Amino acid sequence: MITAEERTKLVRQLVALASENMDKEIKDAVQPTQLGAALDQMADNVVEQILGLDDSERMIVAMATVTKLLVENYILQNARSNV
């Protein structure tokens, strides 16, 4: 189990990494406060989900989640370029 301080630090790291790599058009599509709130909430949910798993399950769940998100992003990008 991690402390509240460690969890907060982990959430901040996830938010920073996600923000760095976010598509500019997506960032510009919402207000910064909404984006920040969404990133905080989703990062906290991810931490809760992953930390709730056994060590042996964490990597496969993380990889499956990343794969799903990449495919969804790919589909959305294609749909947006075909409009």
N, CA, C and O atoms as a printed pandas DataFrame, in Angstrom:
     atom_number atom_name residue_name chain_id  residue_number  x_coord  y_coord  z_coord
0              1         N          MET        A               1    0.836   -1.183    0.000
1              2        CA          MET        A               1    0.000    0.000    0.000
2              3         C          MET        A               1    0.883    1.250    0.000
3              4         O          MET        A               1    1.965    1.251    0.587
4              5         N          ILE        A               2    0.419    2.301   -0.657
5              6        CA          ILE        A               2    1.200    3.535   -0.689
6              7         C          ILE        A               2    0.525    4.587    0.180
7              8         O          ILE        A               2   -0.671    4.514    0.461
8              9         N          THR        A               3    1.307    5.549    0.590
9             10        CA          THR        A               3    0.768    6.626    1.420
10            11         C          THR        A               3   -0.012    7.607    0.543
11            12         O          THR        A               3    0.098    7.594   -0.683
12            13         N          ALA        A               4   -0.797    8.451    1.200
13            14        CA          ALA        A               4   -1.553    9.478    0.473
14            15         C          ALA        A               4   -0.604   10.410   -0.269
15            16         O          ALA        A               4   -0.886   10.831   -1.391
16            17         N          GLU        A               5    0.519   10.728    0.362
17            18        CA          GLU        A               5    1.512   11.601   -0.275
18            19         C          GLU        A               5    2.113   10.944   -1.515
19            20         O          GLU        A               5    2.288   11.605   -2.539
20            21         N          GLU        A               6    2.426    9.663   -1.436
21            22        CA          GLU        A               6    2.974    8.940   -2.588
22            23         C          GLU        A               6    1.937    8.850   -3.714
23            24         O          GLU        A               6    2.273    8.971   -4.892
24            25         N          ARG        A               7    0.685    8.639   -3.334
25            26        CA          ARG        A               7   -0.382    8.556   -4.338
26            27         C          ARG        A               7   -0.547    9.890   -5.056
27            28         O          ARG        A               7   -0.679    9.934   -6.279
28            29         N          THR        A               8   -0.538   10.972   -4.289
29            30        CA          THR        A               8   -0.657   12.305   -4.883
30            31         C          THR        A               8    0.503   12.568   -5.840
31            32         O          THR        A               8    0.301   13.105   -6.930
32            33         N          LYS        A               9    1.701   12.197   -5.442
33            34        CA          LYS        A               9    2.880   12.376   -6.300
34            35         C          LYS        A               9    2.734   11.555   -7.580
35            36         O          LYS        A               9    3.054   12.035   -8.668
36            37         N          LEU        A              10    2.258   10.330   -7.452
37            38        CA          LEU        A              10    2.064    9.465   -8.619
38            39         C          LEU        A              10    1.020   10.046   -9.563
39            40         O          LEU        A              10    1.217   10.055  -10.778
40            41         N          VAL        A              11   -0.084   10.529   -9.016
41            42        CA          VAL        A              11   -1.125   11.149   -9.842
42            43         C          VAL        A              11   -0.555   12.361  -10.570
43            44         O          VAL        A              11   -0.814   12.537  -11.760
44            45         N          ARG        A              12    0.212   13.196   -9.884
45            46        CA          ARG        A              12    0.826   14.385  -10.505
46            47         C          ARG        A              12    1.763   13.981  -11.650
47            48         O          ARG        A              12    1.793   14.637  -12.691
48            49         N          GLN        A              13    2.520   12.908  -11.456
49            50        CA          GLN        A              13    3.420   12.428  -12.515
50            51         C          GLN        A              13    2.621   11.972  -13.732
51            52         O          GLN        A              13    2.977   12.283  -14.869
52            53         N          LEU        A              14    1.545   11.237  -13.491
53            54        CA          LEU        A              14    0.709   10.779  -14.606
54            55         C          LEU        A              14    0.086   11.954  -15.357
55            56         O          LEU        A              14    0.060   11.970  -16.588
56            57         N          VAL        A              15   -0.409   12.929  -14.614
57            58        CA          VAL        A              15   -1.009   14.115  -15.239
58            59         C          VAL        A              15    0.025   14.856  -16.080
59            60         O          VAL        A              15   -0.267   15.270  -17.202
60            61         N          ALA        A              16    1.226   15.022  -15.545
61            62        CA          ALA        A              16    2.283   15.727  -16.284
62            63         C          ALA        A              16    2.641   14.990  -17.573
63            64         O          ALA        A              16    2.763   15.609  -18.630
64            65         N          LEU        A              17    2.808   13.683  -17.489
65            66        CA          LEU        A              17    3.150   12.904  -18.687
66            67         C          LEU        A              17    2.015   12.920  -19.702
67            68         O          LEU        A              17    2.257   13.060  -20.901
68            69         N          ALA        A              18    0.791   12.778  -19.234
69            70        CA          ALA        A              18   -0.357   12.791  -20.141
70            71         C          ALA        A              18   -0.495   14.149  -20.825
71            72         O          ALA        A              18   -0.779   14.224  -22.020
72            73         N          SER        A              19   -0.295   15.211  -20.066
73            74        CA          SER        A              19   -0.398   16.567  -20.631
74            75         C          SER        A              19    0.674   16.818  -21.681
75            76         O          SER        A              19    0.403   17.421  -22.720
76            77         N          GLU        A              20    1.874   16.361  -21.413
77            78        CA          GLU        A              20    2.993   16.546  -22.340
78            79         C          GLU        A              20    2.708   15.937  -23.695
79            80         O          GLU        A              20    3.057   16.510  -24.728
80            81         N          ASN        A              21    2.076   14.781  -23.694
81            82        CA          ASN        A              21    1.895   14.020  -24.924
82            83         C          ASN        A              21    0.511   14.160  -25.540
83            84         O          ASN        A              21    0.178   13.453  -26.491
84            85         N          MET        A              22   -0.290   15.066  -25.006
85            86        CA          MET        A              22   -1.653   15.225  -25.511
86            87         C          MET        A              22   -1.661   16.033  -26.812
87            88         O          MET        A              22   -0.929   17.011  -26.964
88            89         N          ASP        A              23   -2.491   15.605  -27.718
89            90        CA          ASP        A              23   -2.671   16.290  -28.987
90            91         C          ASP        A              23   -3.107   17.732  -28.739
91            92         O          ASP        A              23   -4.002   17.983  -27.932
92            93         N          LYS        A              24   -2.473   18.681  -29.435
93            94        CA          LYS        A              24   -2.771   20.102  -29.243
94            95         C          LYS        A              24   -4.233   20.422  -29.551
95            96         O          LYS        A              24   -4.849   21.229  -28.855
96            97         N          GLU        A              25   -4.781   19.808  -30.570
97            98        CA          GLU        A              25   -6.183   20.055  -30.925
98            99         C          GLU        A              25   -7.120   19.613  -29.806
99           100         O          GLU        A              25   -8.142   20.253  -29.559
100          101         N          ILE        A              26   -6.777   18.537  -29.143
101          102        CA          ILE        A              26   -7.598   18.061  -28.030
102          103         C          ILE        A              26   -7.469   19.023  -26.858
103          104         O          ILE        A              26   -8.463   19.364  -26.218
104          105         N          LYS        A              27   -6.244   19.462  -26.575
105          106        CA          LYS        A              27   -6.027   20.430  -25.499
106          107         C          LYS        A              27   -6.815   21.705  -25.756
107          108         O          LYS        A              27   -7.396   22.281  -24.836
108          109         N          ASP        A              28   -6.833   22.140  -26.997
109          110        CA          ASP        A              28   -7.506   23.391  -27.350
110          111         C          ASP        A              28   -9.029   23.255  -27.392
111          112         O          ASP        A              28   -9.740   24.260  -27.411
112          113         N          ALA        A              29   -9.533   22.016  -27.408
113          114        CA          ALA        A              29  -10.971   21.794  -27.540
114          115         C          ALA        A              29  -11.727   22.000  -26.226
115          116         O          ALA        A              29  -12.952   22.129  -26.229
116          117         N          VAL        A              30  -11.012   22.029  -25.117
117          118        CA          VAL        A              30  -11.659   22.205  -23.810
118          119         C          VAL        A              30  -10.940   23.290  -23.026
119          120         O          VAL        A              30   -9.782   23.611  -23.293
120          121         N          GLN        A              31  -11.646   23.842  -22.062
121          122        CA          GLN        A              31  -11.028   24.867  -21.226
122          123         C          GLN        A              31   -9.958   24.224  -20.347
123          124         O          GLN        A              31  -10.108   23.078  -19.922
124          125         N          PRO        A              32   -8.883   24.954  -20.074
125          126        CA          PRO        A              32   -7.785   24.399  -19.267
126          127         C          PRO        A              32   -8.233   23.847  -17.910
127          128         O          PRO        A              32   -7.713   22.826  -17.460
128          129         N          THR        A              33   -9.191   24.509  -17.255
129          130        CA          THR        A              33   -9.646   24.002  -15.955
130          131         C          THR        A              33  -10.379   22.671  -16.108
131          132         O          THR        A              33  -10.240   21.783  -15.267
132          133         N          GLN        A              34  -11.159   22.534  -17.177
133          134        CA          GLN        A              34  -11.852   21.267  -17.429
134          135         C          GLN        A              34  -10.856   20.163  -17.754
135          136         O          GLN        A              34  -10.982   19.035  -17.277
136          137         N          LEU        A              35   -9.874   20.500  -18.565
137          138        CA          LEU        A              35   -8.854   19.526  -18.927
138          139         C          LEU        A              35   -8.086   19.078  -17.685
139          140         O          LEU        A              35   -7.856   17.886  -17.487
140          141         N          GLY        A              36   -7.693   20.035  -16.858
141          142        CA          GLY        A              36   -6.956   19.703  -15.642
142          143         C          GLY        A              36   -7.763   18.822  -14.712
143          144         O          GLY        A              36   -7.239   17.864  -14.144
144          145         N          ALA        A              37   -9.043   19.144  -14.556
145          146        CA          ALA        A              37   -9.911   18.341  -13.689
146          147         C          ALA        A              37  -10.076   16.927  -14.236
147          148         O          ALA        A              37  -10.045   15.957  -13.478
148          149         N          ALA        A              38  -10.250   16.812  -15.541
149          150        CA          ALA        A              38  -10.398   15.493  -16.159
150          151         C          ALA        A              38   -9.121   14.673  -16.006
151          152         O          ALA        A              38   -9.171   13.488  -15.675
152          153         N          LEU        A              39   -7.981   15.308  -16.247
153          154        CA          LEU        A              39   -6.713   14.604  -16.096
154          155         C          LEU        A              39   -6.508   14.135  -14.659
155          156         O          LEU        A              39   -6.101   12.996  -14.428
156          157         N          ASP        A              40   -6.787   15.005  -13.698
157          158        CA          ASP        A              40   -6.641   14.632  -12.286
158          159         C          ASP        A              40   -7.541   13.448  -11.936
159          160         O          ASP        A              40   -7.099   12.480  -11.318
160          161         N          GLN        A              41   -8.800   13.539  -12.338
161          162        CA          GLN        A              41   -9.753   12.490  -12.001
162          163         C          GLN        A              41   -9.376   11.158  -12.650
163          164         O          GLN        A              41   -9.396   10.114  -11.998
164          165         N          MET        A              42   -9.036   11.204  -13.928
165          166        CA          MET        A              42   -8.709    9.970  -14.634
166          167         C          MET        A              42   -7.406    9.358  -14.115
167          168         O          MET        A              42   -7.307    8.140  -13.971
168          169         N          ALA        A              43   -6.422   10.189  -13.839
169          170        CA          ALA        A              43   -5.158    9.683  -13.296
170          171         C          ALA        A              43   -5.386    9.036  -11.934
171          172         O          ALA        A              43   -4.821    7.983  -11.640
172          173         N          ASP        A              44   -6.205    9.660  -11.112
173          174        CA          ASP        A              44   -6.506    9.083   -9.803
174          175         C          ASP        A              44   -7.236    7.747   -9.952
175          176         O          ASP        A              44   -6.967    6.803   -9.209
176          177         N          ASN        A              45   -8.159    7.670  -10.912
177          178        CA          ASN        A              45   -8.865    6.410  -11.164
178          179         C          ASN        A              45   -7.907    5.319  -11.643
179          180         O          ASN        A              45   -8.024    4.164  -11.234
180          181         N          VAL        A              46   -6.967    5.683  -12.503
181          182        CA          VAL        A              46   -5.988    4.716  -13.001
182          183         C          VAL        A              46   -5.129    4.198  -11.849
183          184         O          VAL        A              46   -4.896    2.995  -11.735
184          185         N          VAL        A              47   -4.662    5.103  -11.000
185          186        CA          VAL        A              47   -3.846    4.689   -9.858
186          187         C          VAL        A              47   -4.638    3.722   -8.977
187          188         O          VAL        A              47   -4.118    2.686   -8.563
188          189         N          GLU        A              48   -5.889    4.062   -8.694
189          190        CA          GLU        A              48   -6.721    3.194   -7.857
190          191         C          GLU        A              48   -6.889    1.819   -8.491
191          192         O          GLU        A              48   -6.772    0.798   -7.813
192          193         N          GLN        A              49   -7.165    1.796   -9.791
193          194        CA          GLN        A              49   -7.373    0.526  -10.484
194          195         C          GLN        A              49   -6.107   -0.325  -10.462
195          196         O          GLN        A              49   -6.159   -1.505  -10.114
196          197         N          ILE        A              50   -4.990    0.257  -10.824
197          198        CA          ILE        A              50   -3.744   -0.505  -10.933
198          199         C          ILE        A              50   -3.255   -0.968   -9.565
199          200         O          ILE        A              50   -2.811   -2.107   -9.416
200          201         N          LEU        A              51   -3.332   -0.094   -8.569
201          202        CA          LEU        A              51   -2.858   -0.477   -7.242
202          203         C          LEU        A              51   -3.761   -1.526   -6.596
203          204         O          LEU        A              51   -3.339   -2.224   -5.674
204          205         N          GLY        A              52   -4.985   -1.637   -7.069
205          206        CA          GLY        A              52   -5.900   -2.640   -6.546
206          207         C          GLY        A              52   -5.647   -4.040   -7.087
207          208         O          GLY        A              52   -6.274   -5.003   -6.645
208          209         N          LEU        A              53   -4.739   -4.153   -8.032
209          210        CA          LEU        A              53   -4.433   -5.449   -8.641
210          211         C          LEU        A              53   -3.245   -6.109   -7.948
211          212         O          LEU        A              53   -2.451   -5.451   -7.277
212          213         N          ASP        A              54   -3.145   -7.408   -8.126
213          214        CA          ASP        A              54   -1.945   -8.121   -7.688
214          215         C          ASP        A              54   -0.792   -7.696   -8.577
215          216         O          ASP        A              54   -0.995   -7.309   -9.727
216          217         N          ASP        A              55    0.408   -7.767   -8.047
217          218        CA          ASP        A              55    1.597   -7.391   -8.823
218          219         C          ASP        A              55    1.658   -8.136  -10.155
219          220         O          ASP        A              55    2.052   -7.567  -11.173
220          221         N          SER        A              56    1.271   -9.397  -10.145
221          222        CA          SER        A              56    1.355  -10.207  -11.365
222          223         C          SER        A              56    0.358   -9.763  -12.434
223          224         O          SER        A              56    0.536  -10.087  -13.609
224          225         N          GLU        A              57   -0.678   -9.033  -12.053
225          226        CA          GLU        A              57   -1.704   -8.592  -13.001
226          227         C          GLU        A              57   -1.472   -7.187  -13.533
227          228         O          GLU        A              57   -2.011   -6.827  -14.580
228          229         N          ARG        A              58   -0.695   -6.403  -12.840
229          230        CA          ARG        A              58   -0.571   -4.974  -13.171
230          231         C          ARG        A              58   -0.057   -4.708  -14.580
231          232         O          ARG        A              58   -0.621   -3.880  -15.297
232          233         N          MET        A              59    0.992   -5.389  -14.980
233          234        CA          MET        A              59    1.595   -5.111  -16.284
234          235         C          MET        A              59    0.641   -5.441  -17.420
235          236         O          MET        A              59    0.504   -4.652  -18.355
236          237         N          ILE        A              60   -0.019   -6.587  -17.359
237          238        CA          ILE        A              60   -0.907   -6.972  -18.454
238          239         C          ILE        A              60   -2.120   -6.053  -18.530
239          240         O          ILE        A              60   -2.570   -5.717  -19.626
240          241         N          VAL        A              61   -2.652   -5.644  -17.390
241          242        CA          VAL        A              61   -3.788   -4.721  -17.392
242          243         C          VAL        A              61   -3.352   -3.360  -17.933
243          244         O          VAL        A              61   -4.079   -2.742  -18.711
244          245         N          ALA        A              62   -2.186   -2.895  -17.534
245          246        CA          ALA        A              62   -1.679   -1.616  -18.038
246          247         C          ALA        A              62   -1.474   -1.676  -19.553
247          248         O          ALA        A              62   -1.849   -0.746  -20.266
248          249         N          MET        A              63   -0.886   -2.757  -20.042
249          250        CA          MET        A              63   -0.655   -2.885  -21.482
250          251         C          MET        A              63   -1.971   -2.987  -22.249
251          252         O          MET        A              63   -2.101   -2.410  -23.328
252          253         N          ALA        A              64   -2.939   -3.708  -21.711
253          254        CA          ALA        A              64   -4.242   -3.822  -22.370
254          255         C          ALA        A              64   -4.940   -2.461  -22.416
255          256         O          ALA        A              64   -5.563   -2.108  -23.417
256          257         N          THR        A              65   -4.829   -1.711  -21.336
257          258        CA          THR        A              65   -5.447   -0.383  -21.282
258          259         C          THR        A              65   -4.803    0.559  -22.299
259          260         O          THR        A              65   -5.505    1.287  -23.001
260          261         N          VAL        A              66   -3.485    0.548  -22.381
261          262        CA          VAL        A              66   -2.780    1.394  -23.350
262          263         C          VAL        A              66   -3.161    0.997  -24.770
263          264         O          VAL        A              66   -3.397    1.864  -25.611
264          265         N          THR        A              67   -3.224   -0.290  -25.043
265          266        CA          THR        A              67   -3.598   -0.762  -26.380
266          267         C          THR        A              67   -5.000   -0.279  -26.748
267          268         O          THR        A              67   -5.213    0.225  -27.851
268          269         N          LYS        A              68   -5.946   -0.428  -25.839
269          270        CA          LYS        A              68   -7.321    0.026  -26.070
270          271         C          LYS        A              68   -7.359    1.519  -26.369
271          272         O          LYS        A              68   -8.030    1.950  -27.307
272          273         N          LEU        A              69   -6.647    2.300  -25.581
273          274        CA          LEU        A              69   -6.646    3.751  -25.781
274          275         C          LEU        A              69   -5.985    4.143  -27.099
275          276         O          LEU        A              69   -6.444    5.067  -27.771
276          277         N          LEU        A              70   -4.926    3.457  -27.469
277          278        CA          LEU        A              70   -4.272    3.743  -28.750
278          279         C          LEU        A              70   -5.205    3.455  -29.917
279          280         O          LEU        A              70   -5.270    4.234  -30.868
280          281         N          VAL        A              71   -5.922    2.347  -29.850
281          282        CA          VAL        A              71   -6.856    2.001  -30.929
282          283         C          VAL        A              71   -8.003    3.013  -30.983
283          284         O          VAL        A              71   -8.389    3.455  -32.065
284          285         N          GLU        A              72   -8.548    3.381  -29.821
285          286        CA          GLU        A              72   -9.617    4.378  -29.807
286          287         C          GLU        A              72   -9.126    5.704  -30.377
287          288         O          GLU        A              72   -9.835    6.343  -31.153
288          289         N          ASN        A              73   -7.935    6.118  -30.006
289          290        CA          ASN        A              73   -7.373    7.364  -30.521
290          291         C          ASN        A              73   -7.166    7.280  -32.035
291          292         O          ASN        A              73   -7.468    8.229  -32.758
292          293         N          TYR        A              74   -6.662    6.162  -32.504
293          294        CA          TYR        A              74   -6.451    5.960  -33.936
294          295         C          TYR        A              74   -7.776    6.088  -34.692
295          296         O          TYR        A              74   -7.844    6.756  -35.724
296          297         N          ILE        A              75   -8.820    5.452  -34.178
297          298        CA          ILE        A              75  -10.126    5.500  -34.823
298          299         C          ILE        A              75  -10.683    6.927  -34.814
299          300         O          ILE        A              75  -11.220    7.393  -35.819
300          301         N          LEU        A              76  -10.555    7.610  -33.688
301          302        CA          LEU        A              76  -11.037    8.994  -33.615
302          303         C          LEU        A              76  -10.274    9.924  -34.551
303          304         O          LEU        A              76  -10.865   10.796  -35.188
304          305         N          GLN        A              77   -8.966    9.736  -34.631
305          306        CA          GLN        A              77   -8.160   10.560  -35.538
306          307         C          GLN        A              77   -8.576   10.323  -36.995
307          308         O          GLN        A              77   -8.689   11.273  -37.771
308          309         N          ASN        A              78   -8.801    9.066  -37.363
309          310        CA          ASN        A              78   -9.237    8.759  -38.729
310          311         C          ASN        A              78  -10.611    9.344  -39.014
311          312         O          ASN        A              78  -10.847    9.886  -40.094
312          313         N          ALA        A              79  -11.512    9.236  -38.056
313          314        CA          ALA        A              79  -12.856    9.795  -38.243
314          315         C          ALA        A              79  -12.792   11.310  -38.396
315          316         O          ALA        A              79  -13.511   11.883  -39.214
316          317         N          ARG        A              80  -11.942   11.955  -37.620
317          318        CA          ARG        A              80  -11.822   13.411  -37.694
318          319         C          ARG        A              80  -11.213   13.853  -39.028
319          320         O          ARG        A              80  -11.591   14.889  -39.576
320          321         N          SER        A              81  -10.276   13.068  -39.540
321          322        CA          SER        A              81   -9.644   13.461  -40.810
322          323         C          SER        A              81  -10.554   13.170  -42.007
323          324         O          SER        A              81  -10.342   13.714  -43.090
324          325         N          ASN        A              82  -11.546   12.332  -41.821
325          326        CA          ASN        A              82  -12.487   12.001  -42.911
326          327         C          ASN        A              82  -13.709   12.898  -42.928
327          328         O          ASN        A              82  -14.597   12.711  -43.760
328          329         N          VAL        A              83  -13.773   13.871  -42.022
329          330        CA          VAL        A              83  -14.943   14.765  -41.956
330          331         C          VAL        A              83  -14.844   15.850  -42.982
331          332         O          VAL        A              83  -15.735   16.694  -43.076
